[in-house]
Amino acid sequence: MMGKKWCTALAILLMPAIGVALAWCAAALWFDGPSTGWLSGALAVGFPAGCLALLVRLRPLRRAMIAALLAVIACVAWWLQIPPRNDEASCV
């Protein structure tokens, strides 16, 4: 089993990847979220803020990272369900 130092080092190495994933989810919610601008913006800000709150408040850190990962997976699954379109309205 890994020691506490190894778990801490692994968590520190995974934090940038979690940050990139949360930024991607925020962008996906902003661009492909609801057509209402304020709701799309609220989701784009609220999703990463909620995940960061999980990472700060939930202990142990391993459990918080798993919860954030599950939220990112849910966002990616939602995004993959959006049908692609190739019209001029999507290019503007």
C-alpha positions as CSV (number, residue, x, y, z in Angstrom):
1,M,0.0,0.0,0.0
2,M,1.2,3.5,-0.7
3,G,2.4,5.7,2.1
4,K,0.9,9.1,3.0
5,K,3.8,10.9,1.2
6,W,3.1,9.1,-2.1
7,C,-0.7,9.8,-1.8
8,T,0.0,13.5,-1.3
9,A,2.5,13.6,-4.2
10,L,-0.1,11.9,-6.4
11,A,-2.8,14.3,-5.4
12,I,-0.5,17.3,-6.2
13,L,0.3,15.8,-9.6
14,L,-3.4,15.3,-10.4
15,M,-4.6,18.8,-9.4
16,P,-3.5,20.4,-12.7
17,A,-5.4,17.7,-14.7
18,I,-8.5,18.3,-12.5
19,G,-8.2,22.0,-13.2
20,V,-8.0,21.5,-16.9
21,A,-11.0,19.2,-16.8
22,L,-13.0,21.7,-14.8
23,A,-12.1,24.5,-17.3
24,W,-13.2,22.3,-20.2
25,C,-16.5,21.6,-18.4
26,A,-17.1,25.3,-17.8
27,A,-16.4,26.0,-21.5
28,A,-18.7,23.2,-22.6
29,L,-21.5,24.5,-20.4
30,W,-20.9,28.1,-21.6
31,F,-20.9,27.3,-25.4
32,D,-23.3,24.3,-25.5
33,G,-25.4,24.9,-22.5
34,P,-28.8,26.5,-22.3
35,S,-29.6,29.1,-24.9
36,T,-30.4,31.6,-22.1
37,G,-27.2,33.6,-21.6
38,W,-27.6,34.1,-17.8
39,L,-28.4,30.5,-17.1
40,S,-25.5,29.3,-19.3
41,G,-23.2,31.7,-17.5
42,A,-24.4,30.6,-14.1
43,L,-23.8,27.0,-14.9
44,A,-20.4,27.7,-16.4
45,V,-19.4,29.5,-13.1
46,G,-21.3,27.3,-10.7
47,F,-20.1,23.9,-11.9
48,P,-16.3,24.5,-11.3
49,A,-17.0,26.5,-8.2
50,G,-19.0,23.6,-6.8
51,C,-16.3,21.1,-7.7
52,L,-13.7,23.3,-6.1
53,A,-15.8,23.5,-3.0
54,L,-15.9,19.7,-2.9
55,L,-12.2,19.5,-3.2
56,V,-11.7,22.0,-0.3
57,R,-14.4,20.7,2.0
58,L,-14.6,17.0,1.5
59,R,-12.2,14.8,3.3
60,P,-10.2,12.6,2.7
61,L,-8.8,14.3,-0.4
62,R,-9.1,11.0,-2.3
63,R,-12.9,11.0,-1.8
64,A,-13.1,14.6,-3.0
65,M,-11.1,13.9,-6.1
66,I,-13.3,11.0,-6.9
67,A,-16.4,13.1,-6.5
68,A,-15.0,15.8,-8.8
69,L,-14.0,13.2,-11.3
70,L,-17.6,11.8,-11.3
71,A,-19.0,15.3,-11.9
72,V,-16.6,15.8,-14.8
73,I,-17.6,12.4,-16.2
74,A,-21.3,13.5,-16.0
75,C,-20.5,16.7,-17.8
76,V,-18.7,14.9,-20.6
77,A,-21.5,12.3,-20.9
78,W,-24.0,15.2,-21.3
79,W,-21.8,16.9,-23.9
80,L,-21.4,13.7,-25.9
81,Q,-25.3,13.5,-26.1
82,I,-25.5,16.8,-28.0
83,P,-26.1,16.1,-31.7
84,P,-23.5,17.7,-34.0
85,R,-24.6,20.4,-36.3
86,N,-22.9,22.0,-39.3
87,D,-25.0,25.1,-40.1
88,E,-24.0,28.7,-40.3
89,A,-25.7,29.5,-37.0
90,S,-23.1,27.5,-35.1
91,C,-20.2,29.3,-36.8
92,V,-21.3,32.8,-35.8
